[in-house]
Amino acid sequence: MTKKEIEYQIVELKDEYLQLQHNLEKMELVKGNLVPLENRLAEIEKELSVLNQKLRES
């Protein structure tokens, strides 16, 4: 994976993360099921950590 590809993936994940945070706030207001959103946010955080490490190593 090239540096550009890693950077692109990071941007995509950050965008998804922001959208999920916004959706999470909406779900909290209506007392919806937050678990799937919280789980995905945690997955994104892990993915970002791995990608940032790869970026530092490249």
Summary of the structure (lengths in Angstrom):
residues: 58
radius of gyration: 13.6
end to end distance: 9.6
largest distance: 44.0
contacts: 140
relative contact order: 0.19
helix: 86%
strand: 0%
